[in-house]
């Protein structure tokens, strides 16, 4: 099955590390990244869709953080 995740976070080193960690676990970038401005916190929020092909079929028991 193909799993989809959408990572978001502030435009900083921590967000880049989250994306790098996902890539190191076999996830792949999917589509273009997004940038939005959070007017409440006054900062840019990054977003990146990632995908991963894994064995098995989808069920409610699938936990994305385990992949």
N, CA, C and O atoms as a Tripos MOL2 file, in Angstrom:
@<TRIPOS>MOLECULE
protein
  268   267    67     0     0
PROTEIN
NO_CHARGES

@<TRIPOS>ATOM
      1 N           0.8480   -1.1760    0.0000 N.3       1 UNK1
      2 CA          0.0000    0.0000    0.0000 C.3       1 UNK1
      3 C           0.8850    1.2270    0.0000 C.2       1 UNK1
      4 O           2.0420    1.1610    0.4160 O.2       1 UNK1
      5 N           0.3620    2.3280   -0.4550 N.am      2 UNK2
      6 CA          1.1020    3.5760   -0.4620 C.3       2 UNK2
      7 C           0.6060    4.4420    0.6940 C.2       2 UNK2
      8 O          -0.5880    4.7120    0.8190 O.2       2 UNK2
      9 N           1.5350    4.8650    1.5240 N.am      3 UNK3
     10 CA          1.2070    5.7330    2.6500 C.3       3 UNK3
     11 C           1.5420    7.1750    2.2880 C.2       3 UNK3
     12 O           2.5510    7.4350    1.6330 O.2       3 UNK3
     13 N           0.7110    8.0980    2.7070 N.am      4 UNK4
     14 CA          0.9350    9.5170    2.4760 C.3       4 UNK4
     15 C           1.0060   10.2320    3.8170 C.2       4 UNK4
     16 O           0.2060    9.9680    4.7150 O.2       4 UNK4
     17 N           1.9620   11.1310    3.9450 N.am      5 UNK5
     18 CA          2.0410   11.9920    5.1300 C.3       5 UNK5
     19 C           2.2550   13.4160    4.6450 C.2       5 UNK5
     20 O           2.7640   13.6430    3.5470 O.2       5 UNK5
     21 N           1.8630   14.3600    5.4680 N.am      6 UNK6
     22 CA          2.1300   15.7610    5.1620 C.3       6 UNK6
     23 C           2.7940   16.3710    6.3850 C.2       6 UNK6
     24 O           2.1530   16.5670    7.4180 O.2       6 UNK6
     25 N           4.0820   16.6680    6.2620 N.am      7 UNK7
     26 CA          4.8270   17.2490    7.3720 C.3       7 UNK7
     27 C           4.6870   18.7610    7.3400 C.2       7 UNK7
     28 O           4.7480   19.3720    6.2730 O.2       7 UNK7
     29 N           4.5020   19.3640    8.5040 N.am      8 UNK8
     30 CA          4.4660   20.8240    8.5950 C.3       8 UNK8
     31 C           5.3150   21.2600    9.7740 C.2       8 UNK8
     32 O           5.5630   20.4920   10.7030 O.2       8 UNK8
     33 N           5.7470   22.4860    9.7180 N.am      9 UNK9
     34 CA          6.5120   23.0350   10.8210 C.3       9 UNK9
     35 C           7.0840   24.3900   10.4630 C.2       9 UNK9
     36 O           7.0380   24.8140    9.3080 O.2       9 UNK9
     37 N           7.6210   25.0620   11.4620 N.am     10 UNK10
     38 CA          8.2310   26.3720   11.2200 C.3      10 UNK10
     39 C           9.4030   26.2590   10.2470 C.2      10 UNK10
     40 O          10.0360   25.2100   10.1280 O.2      10 UNK10
     41 N           9.6690   27.3410    9.5720 N.am     11 UNK11
     42 CA         10.7770   27.4010    8.6170 C.3      11 UNK11
     43 C          12.0890   27.4900    9.3990 C.2      11 UNK11
     44 O          12.6770   28.5640    9.5320 O.2      11 UNK11
     45 N          12.5330   26.3410    9.9110 N.am     12 UNK12
     46 CA         13.7690   26.3300   10.6970 C.3      12 UNK12
     47 C          14.4770   24.9840   10.5510 C.2      12 UNK12
     48 O          14.0130   24.1080    9.8220 O.2      12 UNK12
     49 N          15.5760   24.8310   11.2300 N.am     13 UNK13
     50 CA         16.3870   23.6120   11.1320 C.3      13 UNK13
     51 C          15.6320   22.3810   11.6240 C.2      13 UNK13
     52 O          15.8670   21.2810   11.1230 O.2      13 UNK13
     53 N          14.7260   22.5400   12.6010 N.am     14 UNK14
     54 CA         13.9860   21.3970   13.1410 C.3      14 UNK14
     55 C          13.0890   20.7810   12.0710 C.2      14 UNK14
     56 O          12.9910   19.5580   11.9780 O.2      14 UNK14
     57 N          12.4360   21.6090   11.2660 N.am     15 UNK15
     58 CA         11.5840   21.0910   10.2000 C.3      15 UNK15
     59 C          12.4300   20.3600    9.1640 C.2      15 UNK15
     60 O          12.0590   19.2760    8.7130 O.2      15 UNK15
     61 N          13.5650   20.9440    8.7850 N.am     16 UNK16
     62 CA         14.4630   20.2900    7.8180 C.3      16 UNK16
     63 C          14.9240   18.9380    8.3510 C.2      16 UNK16
     64 O          15.0530   17.9800    7.5900 O.2      16 UNK16
     65 N          15.1710   18.8600    9.6480 N.am     17 UNK17
     66 CA         15.6000   17.5890   10.2460 C.3      17 UNK17
     67 C          14.4740   16.5570   10.1780 C.2      17 UNK17
     68 O          14.7420   15.3820    9.9300 O.2      17 UNK17
     69 N          13.2180   16.9670   10.3930 N.am     18 UNK18
     70 CA         12.0740   16.0470   10.2930 C.3      18 UNK18
     71 C          11.9610   15.4730    8.8880 C.2      18 UNK18
     72 O          11.7230   14.2770    8.7200 O.2      18 UNK18
     73 N          12.1310   16.3270    7.8770 N.am     19 UNK19
     74 CA         12.0610   15.8660    6.4950 C.3      19 UNK19
     75 C          13.2280   14.9190    6.2070 C.2      19 UNK19
     76 O          13.0360   13.8720    5.5890 O.2      19 UNK19
     77 N          14.4230   15.2770    6.6480 N.am     20 UNK20
     78 CA         15.5990   14.4220    6.4320 C.3      20 UNK20
     79 C          15.4300   13.0710    7.1050 C.2      20 UNK20
     80 O          15.7890   12.0450    6.5280 O.2      20 UNK20
     81 N          14.8930   13.0570    8.3070 N.am     21 UNK21
     82 CA         14.6530   11.8050    9.0250 C.3      21 UNK21
     83 C          13.6900   10.9230    8.2500 C.2      21 UNK21
     84 O          13.9110    9.7180    8.1330 O.2      21 UNK21
     85 N          12.6260   11.5090    7.7200 N.am     22 UNK22
     86 CA         11.6540   10.7410    6.9280 C.3      22 UNK22
     87 C          12.3210   10.1700    5.6770 C.2      22 UNK22
     88 O          12.0860    9.0120    5.3310 O.2      22 UNK22
     89 N          13.1400   10.9570    5.0030 N.am     23 UNK23
     90 CA         13.8290   10.4730    3.8030 C.3      23 UNK23
     91 C          14.7600    9.3140    4.1480 C.2      23 UNK23
     92 O          14.8700    8.3540    3.3860 O.2      23 UNK23
     93 N          15.4210    9.4060    5.2850 N.am     24 UNK24
     94 CA         16.3190    8.3320    5.7210 C.3      24 UNK24
     95 C          15.5670    7.0590    6.0860 C.2      24 UNK24
     96 O          16.1570    5.9790    6.1010 O.2      24 UNK24
     97 N          14.2740    7.1680    6.3790 N.am     25 UNK25
     98 CA         13.4480    5.9980    6.6950 C.3      25 UNK25
     99 C          12.7450    5.4460    5.4600 C.2      25 UNK25
    100 O          11.8830    4.5750    5.5780 O.2      25 UNK25
    101 N          13.1030    5.9420    4.2770 N.am     26 UNK26
    102 CA         12.5480    5.4020    3.0420 C.3      26 UNK26
    103 C          11.3850    6.1750    2.4460 C.2      26 UNK26
    104 O          10.8550    5.7730    1.4100 O.2      26 UNK26
    105 N          10.9700    7.2760    3.0720 N.am     27 UNK27
    106 CA          9.9170    8.1090    2.4960 C.3      27 UNK27
    107 C          10.4970    8.8810    1.3230 C.2      27 UNK27
    108 O          11.7080    9.0920    1.2540 O.2      27 UNK27
    109 N           9.6420    9.3050    0.4020 N.am     28 UNK28
    110 CA         10.0590   10.0990   -0.7510 C.3      28 UNK28
    111 C           9.2380   11.3720   -0.8120 C.2      28 UNK28
    112 O           8.0660   11.3880   -0.4350 O.2      28 UNK28
    113 N           9.8630   12.4410   -1.2920 N.am     29 UNK29
    114 CA          9.1510   13.7010   -1.4620 C.3      29 UNK29
    115 C           8.0590   13.5210   -2.5070 C.2      29 UNK29
    116 O           8.2390   12.8030   -3.4910 O.2      29 UNK29
    117 N           6.9350   14.1730   -2.2870 N.am     30 UNK30
    118 CA          5.7990   14.0620   -3.2030 C.3      30 UNK30
    119 C           5.2530   15.4590   -3.4620 C.2      30 UNK30
    120 O           4.6540   16.0740   -2.5790 O.2      30 UNK30
    121 N           5.4630   15.9520   -4.6720 N.am     31 UNK31
    122 CA          4.9630   17.2840   -5.0100 C.3      31 UNK31
    123 C           5.8660   18.3860   -4.4810 C.2      31 UNK31
    124 O           6.9090   18.1370   -3.8760 O.2      31 UNK31
    125 N           5.4360   19.5860   -4.7270 N.am     32 UNK32
    126 CA          6.2080   20.7630   -4.3350 C.3      32 UNK32
    127 C           5.9540   21.1090   -2.8630 C.2      32 UNK32
    128 O           4.8550   20.8890   -2.3550 O.2      32 UNK32
    129 N           6.9680   21.6480   -2.1810 N.am     33 UNK33
    130 CA          6.7490   22.1040   -0.8120 C.3      33 UNK33
    131 C           5.8520   23.3390   -0.7980 C.2      33 UNK33
    132 O           5.6960   24.0170   -1.8130 O.2      33 UNK33
    133 N           5.2690   23.6190    0.3590 N.am     34 UNK34
    134 CA          4.4160   24.7980    0.4980 C.3      34 UNK34
    135 C           4.9770   25.7170    1.5800 C.2      34 UNK34
    136 O           5.6490   25.2710    2.5100 O.2      34 UNK34
    137 N           4.6920   26.9790    1.4380 N.am     35 UNK35
    138 CA          5.0410   27.9800    2.4470 C.3      35 UNK35
    139 C           3.8030   28.8060    2.7350 C.2      35 UNK35
    140 O           3.1640   29.3090    1.8110 O.2      35 UNK35
    141 N           3.4590   28.9510    4.0020 N.am     36 UNK36
    142 CA          2.3470   29.8130    4.4010 C.3      36 UNK36
    143 C           2.8190   30.6860    5.5540 C.2      36 UNK36
    144 O           3.7420   30.3180    6.2810 O.2      36 UNK36
    145 N           2.1990   31.8160    5.7170 N.am     37 UNK37
    146 CA          2.5800   32.7220    6.7960 C.3      37 UNK37
    147 C           1.5630   32.6250    7.9220 C.2      37 UNK37
    148 O           0.3700   32.8480    7.7140 O.2      37 UNK37
    149 N           2.0400   32.2920    9.1120 N.am     38 UNK38
    150 CA          1.1990   32.2080   10.3050 C.3      38 UNK38
    151 C           1.1360   33.6110   10.9190 C.2      38 UNK38
    152 O           2.0970   34.0710   11.5350 O.2      38 UNK38
    153 N          -0.0060   34.2850   10.7440 N.am     39 UNK39
    154 CA         -0.1280   35.6630   11.2240 C.3      39 UNK39
    155 C          -0.1530   35.7490   12.7390 C.2      39 UNK39
    156 O           0.2360   36.7720   13.3030 O.2      39 UNK39
    157 N          -0.6030   34.6950   13.4090 N.am     40 UNK40
    158 CA         -0.6720   34.6980   14.8700 C.3      40 UNK40
    159 C           0.7390   34.6500   15.4670 C.2      40 UNK40
    160 O           1.0670   35.4050   16.3820 O.2      40 UNK40
    161 N           1.5640   33.7450   14.9260 N.am     41 UNK41
    162 CA          2.9160   33.5920   15.4650 C.3      41 UNK41
    163 C           3.9470   34.4250   14.7040 C.2      41 UNK41
    164 O           5.0950   34.5440   15.1300 O.2      41 UNK41
    165 N           3.5290   34.9980   13.5800 N.am     42 UNK42
    166 CA          4.4220   35.8580   12.8180 C.3      42 UNK42
    167 C           5.6000   35.1390   12.1880 C.2      42 UNK42
    168 O           6.7120   35.6670   12.1630 O.2      42 UNK42
    169 N           5.3640   33.9260   11.6750 N.am     43 UNK43
    170 CA          6.4610   33.1860   11.0460 C.3      43 UNK43
    171 C           5.9540   32.3410    9.8890 C.2      43 UNK43
    172 O           4.7570   32.0910    9.7510 O.2      43 UNK43
    173 N           6.8910   31.9130    9.0720 N.am     44 UNK44
    174 CA          6.5780   31.0940    7.9090 C.3      44 UNK44
    175 C           6.4860   29.6310    8.3340 C.2      44 UNK44
    176 O           7.3230   29.1390    9.0910 O.2      44 UNK44
    177 N           5.4540   28.9410    7.8370 N.am     45 UNK45
    178 CA          5.2670   27.5200    8.0940 C.3      45 UNK45
    179 C           5.5070   26.7660    6.7930 C.2      45 UNK45
    180 O           4.8990   27.0690    5.7660 O.2      45 UNK45
    181 N           6.3950   25.7840    6.8480 N.am     46 UNK46
    182 CA          6.7000   24.9450    5.6860 C.3      46 UNK46
    183 C           5.8000   23.7180    5.6990 C.2      46 UNK46
    184 O           5.3300   23.2910    6.7540 O.2      46 UNK46
    185 N           5.5660   23.1620    4.5290 N.am     47 UNK47
    186 CA          4.8340   21.9080    4.4050 C.3      47 UNK47
    187 C           5.4360   21.0740    3.2950 C.2      47 UNK47
    188 O           5.8850   21.6050    2.2790 O.2      47 UNK47
    189 N           5.4450   19.7620    3.4930 N.am     48 UNK48
    190 CA          5.9710   18.8660    2.4580 C.3      48 UNK48
    191 C           5.2410   17.5370    2.5260 C.2      48 UNK48
    192 O           5.2150   16.8830    3.5690 O.2      48 UNK48
    193 N           4.6460   17.1400    1.4000 N.am     49 UNK49
    194 CA          4.0240   15.8260    1.3140 C.3      49 UNK49
    195 C           5.1110   14.7910    1.0480 C.2      49 UNK49
    196 O           6.0430   15.0300    0.2800 O.2      49 UNK49
    197 N           4.9710   13.6310    1.7010 N.am     50 UNK50
    198 CA          5.8970   12.5240    1.5020 C.3      50 UNK50
    199 C           5.0930   11.2400    1.3300 C.2      50 UNK50
    200 O           3.9760   11.1300    1.8370 O.2      50 UNK50
    201 N           5.6610   10.2690    0.6120 N.am     51 UNK51
    202 CA          4.9740    9.0020    0.3720 C.3      51 UNK51
    203 C           5.9430    7.8510    0.6040 C.2      51 UNK51
    204 O           7.1610    8.0130    0.5290 O.2      51 UNK51
    205 N           5.3680    6.6800    0.8880 N.am     52 UNK52
    206 CA          6.1700    5.4740    1.0720 C.3      52 UNK52
    207 C           5.3270    4.2620    0.7080 C.2      52 UNK52
    208 O           4.1710    4.1490    1.1160 O.2      52 UNK52
    209 N           5.9140    3.3630   -0.0610 N.am     53 UNK53
    210 CA          5.2530    2.1110   -0.4290 C.3      53 UNK53
    211 C           5.6300    1.0680    0.6180 C.2      53 UNK53
    212 O           6.8150    0.8420    0.8610 O.2      53 UNK53
    213 N           4.6380    0.4270    1.2440 N.am     54 UNK54
    214 CA          4.8900   -0.5910    2.2690 C.3      54 UNK54
    215 C           4.0520   -1.8340    1.9650 C.2      54 UNK54
    216 O           3.0770   -1.7850    1.2150 O.2      54 UNK54
    217 N           4.4640   -2.9400    2.5680 N.am     55 UNK55
    218 CA          3.7400   -4.2040    2.4050 C.3      55 UNK55
    219 C           2.3750   -4.1270    3.0720 C.2      55 UNK55
    220 O           2.1840   -3.3640    4.0190 O.2      55 UNK55
    221 N           1.4310   -4.9140    2.5810 N.am     56 UNK56
    222 CA          0.1380   -5.0670    3.2420 C.3      56 UNK56
    223 C          -0.9520   -4.1870    2.6720 C.2      56 UNK56
    224 O          -0.7520   -3.4310    1.7220 O.2      56 UNK56
    225 N          -2.1030   -4.3140    3.2850 N.am     57 UNK57
    226 CA         -3.2920   -3.5600    2.9010 C.3      57 UNK57
    227 C          -3.6210   -2.5410    3.9830 C.2      57 UNK57
    228 O          -3.2290   -2.6940    5.1400 O.2      57 UNK57
    229 N          -4.3340   -1.5180    3.5950 N.am     58 UNK58
    230 CA         -4.7190   -0.4790    4.5470 C.3      58 UNK58
    231 C          -5.7450   -1.0050    5.5450 C.2      58 UNK58
    232 O          -6.6510   -1.7540    5.1800 O.2      58 UNK58
    233 N          -5.5960   -0.6070    6.8000 N.am     59 UNK59
    234 CA         -6.5960   -0.8580    7.8420 C.3      59 UNK59
    235 C          -6.5100    0.2680    8.8580 C.2      59 UNK59
    236 O          -5.5700    1.0620    8.8420 O.2      59 UNK59
    237 N          -7.4910    0.3300    9.7330 N.am     60 UNK60
    238 CA         -7.4760    1.3670   10.7700 C.3      60 UNK60
    239 C          -6.3470    1.1690   11.7770 C.2      60 UNK60
    240 O          -6.0440    2.0700   12.5590 O.2      60 UNK60
    241 N          -5.7240   -0.0090   11.7570 N.am     61 UNK61
    242 CA         -4.6290   -0.2960   12.6840 C.3      61 UNK61
    243 C          -3.2790    0.2300   12.2110 C.2      61 UNK61
    244 O          -2.3090    0.1910   12.9670 O.2      61 UNK61
    245 N          -3.1970    0.7230   10.9700 N.am     62 UNK62
    246 CA         -1.9460    1.2520   10.4540 C.3      62 UNK62
    247 C          -1.6160    2.5630   11.1790 C.2      62 UNK62
    248 O          -2.4460    3.4700   11.2430 O.2      62 UNK62
    249 N          -0.3940    2.6530   11.7250 N.am     63 UNK63
    250 CA          0.0700    3.8460   12.4230 C.3      63 UNK63
    251 C           1.2390    4.4280   11.6290 C.2      63 UNK63
    252 O           2.2970    3.8060   11.5250 O.2      63 UNK63
    253 N           1.0450    5.6190   11.0720 N.am     64 UNK64
    254 CA          2.0670    6.2030   10.2090 C.3      64 UNK64
    255 C           3.3970    6.3890   10.9300 C.2      64 UNK64
    256 O           4.4520    6.2370   10.3130 O.2      64 UNK64
    257 N           3.3720    6.7100   12.2040 N.am     65 UNK65
    258 CA          4.6260    6.9550   12.9140 C.3      65 UNK65
    259 C           5.4810    5.7060   13.0330 C.2      65 UNK65
    260 O           6.6720    5.8080   13.3260 O.2      65 UNK65
    261 N           4.9060    4.5290   12.8150 N.am     66 UNK66
    262 CA          5.6870    3.2940   12.8470 C.3      66 UNK66
    263 C           6.4540    3.0780   11.5600 C.2      66 UNK66
    264 O           7.2910    2.1780   11.4850 O.2      66 UNK66
    265 N           6.1860    3.8870   10.5430 N.am     67 UNK67
    266 CA          6.8680    3.7480    9.2510 C.3      67 UNK67
    267 C           7.8150    4.9030    9.0590 C.2      67 UNK67
    268 O           8.4920    4.9820    8.0340 O.2      67 UNK67
@<TRIPOS>BOND
     1     1     2 1
     2     2     3 1
     3     3     4 2
     4     3     5 am
     5     5     6 1
     6     6     7 1
     7     7     8 2
     8     7     9 am
     9     9    10 1
    10    10    11 1
    11    11    12 2
    12    11    13 am
    13    13    14 1
    14    14    15 1
    15    15    16 2
    16    15    17 am
    17    17    18 1
    18    18    19 1
    19    19    20 2
    20    19    21 am
    21    21    22 1
    22    22    23 1
    23    23    24 2
    24    23    25 am
    25    25    26 1
    26    26    27 1
    27    27    28 2
    28    27    29 am
    29    29    30 1
    30    30    31 1
    31    31    32 2
    32    31    33 am
    33    33    34 1
    34    34    35 1
    35    35    36 2
    36    35    37 am
    37    37    38 1
    38    38    39 1
    39    39    40 2
    40    39    41 am
    41    41    42 1
    42    42    43 1
    43    43    44 2
    44    43    45 am
    45    45    46 1
    46    46    47 1
    47    47    48 2
    48    47    49 am
    49    49    50 1
    50    50    51 1
    51    51    52 2
    52    51    53 am
    53    53    54 1
    54    54    55 1
    55    55    56 2
    56    55    57 am
    57    57    58 1
    58    58    59 1
    59    59    60 2
    60    59    61 am
    61    61    62 1
    62    62    63 1
    63    63    64 2
    64    63    65 am
    65    65    66 1
    66    66    67 1
    67    67    68 2
    68    67    69 am
    69    69    70 1
    70    70    71 1
    71    71    72 2
    72    71    73 am
    73    73    74 1
    74    74    75 1
    75    75    76 2
    76    75    77 am
    77    77    78 1
    78    78    79 1
    79    79    80 2
    80    79    81 am
    81    81    82 1
    82    82    83 1
    83    83    84 2
    84    83    85 am
    85    85    86 1
    86    86    87 1
    87    87    88 2
    88    87    89 am
    89    89    90 1
    90    90    91 1
    91    91    92 2
    92    91    93 am
    93    93    94 1
    94    94    95 1
    95    95    96 2
    96    95    97 am
    97    97    98 1
    98    98    99 1
    99    99   100 2
   100    99   101 am
   101   101   102 1
   102   102   103 1
   103   103   104 2
   104   103   105 am
   105   105   106 1
   106   106   107 1
   107   107   108 2
   108   107   109 am
   109   109   110 1
   110   110   111 1
   111   111   112 2
   112   111   113 am
   113   113   114 1
   114   114   115 1
   115   115   116 2
   116   115   117 am
   117   117   118 1
   118   118   119 1
   119   119   120 2
   120   119   121 am
   121   121   122 1
   122   122   123 1
   123   123   124 2
   124   123   125 am
   125   125   126 1
   126   126   127 1
   127   127   128 2
   128   127   129 am
   129   129   130 1
   130   130   131 1
   131   131   132 2
   132   131   133 am
   133   133   134 1
   134   134   135 1
   135   135   136 2
   136   135   137 am
   137   137   138 1
   138   138   139 1
   139   139   140 2
   140   139   141 am
   141   141   142 1
   142   142   143 1
   143   143   144 2
   144   143   145 am
   145   145   146 1
   146   146   147 1
   147   147   148 2
   148   147   149 am
   149   149   150 1
   150   150   151 1
   151   151   152 2
   152   151   153 am
   153   153   154 1
   154   154   155 1
   155   155   156 2
   156   155   157 am
   157   157   158 1
   158   158   159 1
   159   159   160 2
   160   159   161 am
   161   161   162 1
   162   162   163 1
   163   163   164 2
   164   163   165 am
   165   165   166 1
   166   166   167 1
   167   167   168 2
   168   167   169 am
   169   169   170 1
   170   170   171 1
   171   171   172 2
   172   171   173 am
   173   173   174 1
   174   174   175 1
   175   175   176 2
   176   175   177 am
   177   177   178 1
   178   178   179 1
   179   179   180 2
   180   179   181 am
   181   181   182 1
   182   182   183 1
   183   183   184 2
   184   183   185 am
   185   185   186 1
   186   186   187 1
   187   187   188 2
   188   187   189 am
   189   189   190 1
   190   190   191 1
   191   191   192 2
   192   191   193 am
   193   193   194 1
   194   194   195 1
   195   195   196 2
   196   195   197 am
   197   197   198 1
   198   198   199 1
   199   199   200 2
   200   199   201 am
   201   201   202 1
   202   202   203 1
   203   203   204 2
   204   203   205 am
   205   205   206 1
   206   206   207 1
   207   207   208 2
   208   207   209 am
   209   209   210 1
   210   210   211 1
   211   211   212 2
   212   211   213 am
   213   213   214 1
   214   214   215 1
   215   215   216 2
   216   215   217 am
   217   217   218 1
   218   218   219 1
   219   219   220 2
   220   219   221 am
   221   221   222 1
   222   222   223 1
   223   223   224 2
   224   223   225 am
   225   225   226 1
   226   226   227 1
   227   227   228 2
   228   227   229 am
   229   229   230 1
   230   230   231 1
   231   231   232 2
   232   231   233 am
   233   233   234 1
   234   234   235 1
   235   235   236 2
   236   235   237 am
   237   237   238 1
   238   238   239 1
   239   239   240 2
   240   239   241 am
   241   241   242 1
   242   242   243 1
   243   243   244 2
   244   243   245 am
   245   245   246 1
   246   246   247 1
   247   247   248 2
   248   247   249 am
   249   249   250 1
   250   250   251 1
   251   251   252 2
   252   251   253 am
   253   253   254 1
   254   254   255 1
   255   255   256 2
   256   255   257 am
   257   257   258 1
   258   258   259 1
   259   259   260 2
   260   259   261 am
   261   261   262 1
   262   262   263 1
   263   263   264 2
   264   263   265 am
   265   265   266 1
   266   266   267 1
   267   267   268 2
@<TRIPOS>SUBSTRUCTURE
     1 UNK1         2 RESIDUE 1 A UNK
     2 UNK2         6 RESIDUE 1 A UNK
     3 UNK3        10 RESIDUE 1 A UNK
     4 UNK4        14 RESIDUE 1 A UNK
     5 UNK5        18 RESIDUE 1 A UNK
     6 UNK6        22 RESIDUE 1 A UNK
     7 UNK7        26 RESIDUE 1 A UNK
     8 UNK8        30 RESIDUE 1 A UNK
     9 UNK9        34 RESIDUE 1 A UNK
    10 UNK10       38 RESIDUE 1 A UNK
    11 UNK11       42 RESIDUE 1 A UNK
    12 UNK12       46 RESIDUE 1 A UNK
    13 UNK13       50 RESIDUE 1 A UNK
    14 UNK14       54 RESIDUE 1 A UNK
    15 UNK15       58 RESIDUE 1 A UNK
    16 UNK16       62 RESIDUE 1 A UNK
    17 UNK17       66 RESIDUE 1 A UNK
    18 UNK18       70 RESIDUE 1 A UNK
    19 UNK19       74 RESIDUE 1 A UNK
    20 UNK20       78 RESIDUE 1 A UNK
    21 UNK21       82 RESIDUE 1 A UNK
    22 UNK22       86 RESIDUE 1 A UNK
    23 UNK23       90 RESIDUE 1 A UNK
    24 UNK24       94 RESIDUE 1 A UNK
    25 UNK25       98 RESIDUE 1 A UNK
    26 UNK26      102 RESIDUE 1 A UNK
    27 UNK27      106 RESIDUE 1 A UNK
    28 UNK28      110 RESIDUE 1 A UNK
    29 UNK29      114 RESIDUE 1 A UNK
    30 UNK30      118 RESIDUE 1 A UNK
    31 UNK31      122 RESIDUE 1 A UNK
    32 UNK32      126 RESIDUE 1 A UNK
    33 UNK33      130 RESIDUE 1 A UNK
    34 UNK34      134 RESIDUE 1 A UNK
    35 UNK35      138 RESIDUE 1 A UNK
    36 UNK36      142 RESIDUE 1 A UNK
    37 UNK37      146 RESIDUE 1 A UNK
    38 UNK38      150 RESIDUE 1 A UNK
    39 UNK39      154 RESIDUE 1 A UNK
    40 UNK40      158 RESIDUE 1 A UNK
    41 UNK41      162 RESIDUE 1 A UNK
    42 UNK42      166 RESIDUE 1 A UNK
    43 UNK43      170 RESIDUE 1 A UNK
    44 UNK44      174 RESIDUE 1 A UNK
    45 UNK45      178 RESIDUE 1 A UNK
    46 UNK46      182 RESIDUE 1 A UNK
    47 UNK47      186 RESIDUE 1 A UNK
    48 UNK48      190 RESIDUE 1 A UNK
    49 UNK49      194 RESIDUE 1 A UNK
    50 UNK50      198 RESIDUE 1 A UNK
    51 UNK51      202 RESIDUE 1 A UNK
    52 UNK52      206 RESIDUE 1 A UNK
    53 UNK53      210 RESIDUE 1 A UNK
    54 UNK54      214 RESIDUE 1 A UNK
    55 UNK55      218 RESIDUE 1 A UNK
    56 UNK56      222 RESIDUE 1 A UNK
    57 UNK57      226 RESIDUE 1 A UNK
    58 UNK58      230 RESIDUE 1 A UNK
    59 UNK59      234 RESIDUE 1 A UNK
    60 UNK60      238 RESIDUE 1 A UNK
    61 UNK61      242 RESIDUE 1 A UNK
    62 UNK62      246 RESIDUE 1 A UNK
    63 UNK63      250 RESIDUE 1 A UNK
    64 UNK64      254 RESIDUE 1 A UNK
    65 UNK65      258 RESIDUE 1 A UNK
    66 UNK66      262 RESIDUE 1 A UNK
    67 UNK67      266 RESIDUE 1 A UNK
